[in-house]
Amino acid sequence: MSTNVHLTPELERFTRECVEGGRYNNVSEVVRASLRMLQDAEDRRRDFRHMLDEVMDEADRDGTFSLESVMVEVDEIIAAREQ
């Protein structure tokens, strides 16, 4: 498969530096590595979004707690243990 990609001068310079640094053999390897990183980031974003949706569904189903009510309960637990 052949794909033509136009890079900004800044990205072109960066890819060349990656190749010259010896970590990659050519610009295509740099681009492939970059796309794999982007794919991983998108996968993590999708998974995080899915988790948030599940949490929202749980909150709608089971209800939520305010920070103030949680802090009151924590203070009560601490006070009970101090006695």
N, C-alpha and C positions, 0 to 999 in steps of 0.2 A: 504494500500500500504506500502510495506516495502522497504526501500532503505538503503544501507549500505554506509556511508560516512567516508572516512579516513581524519582526521584532522592532521595538523602539531602539534607538541607538544605545540607550542605557542598558536595556536587556541584552542586546547584542554584545555589548562590552562585558557584561556580567557572564554570559555564557562562554565567551572566549576565555575569560579569566579562569573559569571552572575547568576548561579543557587544558589551558596552559599550566594550571596547578597540578595536573596529572591525575586527578580523581576520575575524570571522564575521558573517554577516547575521542569524542566528537560532540558537536552541538546537539545532535539527535539524542544522545544519551542524556544530556542535561535536560532537554525538553521532556523526555520520557520520565525521568526521575521527578521532575517538577509536576507533571501530570499525575503521577502516582501519589505524590504528597497532597495535591489538590483533591484527588479522589478520596484519600483517607480523611481529609478534613471535612469533605462533604458527607462522607459516611458518618463521622462523629456528630456532625451537625444534625443530620437526619435522625440518628439514634437519640440525641439529646432532645430534639423536638418531640419525638415519639414518647420519651419518658415524661416530658412536660405535659403532653396530652393525657397520658395515663394518670398523672398526679391531679390534673384538673378534673378528670372524670371521678377520681376517688374523692376529691374535695366536694364535688357536687353531690355525690352519693352519700358520703359519710359526714360531711360538714367540716368546718375548720375551727381553729383556735386563734384567738387574738394573742398578740405578744403580751399584752397586759395580763390576760388570764393565766398564761403560762408562767409569767414572772411571779404572780401572786401565789400560784401553787408551789413554785420552787422555794419562795420565801417561807411558806408554811412548812415545807419538808425540812428546810434547814433549821427553822425555829424548833420544830419537834425533836430533832436530833440533838439540839443543844441543851435540851432539858434533861 
